[in-house]
Amino acid sequence: MGSGTADEYTVGKFIADWDVARRLSGARRVILVALDEQLSEEENLEIEDLCEQGRFYTDNVGYPSPDQSS
């Protein structure tokens, strides 16, 4: 799996079985609190802008995202 050879079903099952979405959400919360305490409002806005451009994990593994469904 770590080499990227697992099929979508296997990856989705792993994500569900290991509660990955909730755990990632908790990690994001910890990082957000730390950044809010250390960075200025301007720096936080810059990070938010960069995040808007990125790709993020969703819990829709194996299903097309709404913008890719056509």
C-alpha positions as CSV (number, residue, x, y, z in Angstrom):
1,M,0.0,0.0,0.0
2,G,2.8,2.4,0.9
3,S,4.2,2.1,-2.6
4,G,1.0,3.4,-4.2
5,T,0.0,0.0,-5.6
6,A,-3.3,-0.4,-3.7
7,D,-6.6,-0.1,-5.5
8,E,-9.2,2.5,-4.5
9,Y,-11.3,0.0,-2.6
10,T,-8.4,-1.0,-0.4
11,V,-7.3,2.6,0.3
12,G,-10.9,3.6,1.0
13,K,-11.4,0.6,3.4
14,F,-8.1,1.5,5.2
15,I,-9.3,5.1,5.5
16,A,-12.6,4.0,7.0
17,D,-11.3,1.3,9.2
18,W,-8.6,3.5,10.7
19,D,-10.8,6.5,11.0
20,V,-8.4,8.6,9.0
21,A,-10.7,11.5,8.3
22,R,-11.4,12.2,12.0
23,R,-7.7,11.8,12.9
24,L,-6.7,14.2,10.1
25,S,-9.3,16.7,11.3
26,G,-7.8,16.6,14.8
27,A,-4.3,17.1,13.4
28,R,-5.5,20.1,11.3
29,R,-7.1,21.6,14.4
30,V,-3.8,21.2,16.4
31,I,-1.8,22.9,13.6
32,L,-4.4,25.7,13.2
33,V,-4.3,26.6,16.9
34,A,-0.5,26.6,16.8
35,L,-0.4,28.8,13.7
36,D,-3.0,31.2,15.1
37,E,-0.9,31.7,18.2
38,Q,2.3,32.3,16.3
39,L,1.5,34.1,13.1
40,S,0.1,37.5,12.3
41,E,-3.4,37.9,10.7
42,E,-1.7,38.8,7.4
43,E,0.5,35.6,7.6
44,N,-2.6,33.5,8.4
45,L,-4.5,35.0,5.4
46,E,-1.5,34.2,3.1
47,I,-1.6,30.6,4.3
48,E,-5.4,30.4,3.7
49,D,-4.9,31.7,0.2
50,L,-2.3,29.1,-0.5
51,C,-4.6,26.4,0.9
52,E,-7.3,27.4,-1.4
53,Q,-5.1,26.5,-4.3
54,G,-4.1,23.1,-3.0
55,R,-5.5,19.6,-3.1
56,F,-6.9,18.1,0.1
57,Y,-8.1,14.7,1.3
58,T,-11.8,14.2,1.3
59,D,-13.7,11.3,2.7
60,N,-15.1,10.6,-0.8
61,V,-12.5,8.0,-1.7
62,G,-13.5,6.2,-4.8
63,Y,-16.1,8.7,-5.7
64,P,-15.6,11.7,-8.0
65,S,-15.7,15.1,-6.4
66,P,-18.5,17.4,-7.5
67,D,-16.2,19.4,-9.8
68,Q,-14.9,16.2,-11.4
69,S,-18.3,14.4,-11.9
70,S,-18.8,15.5,-15.5
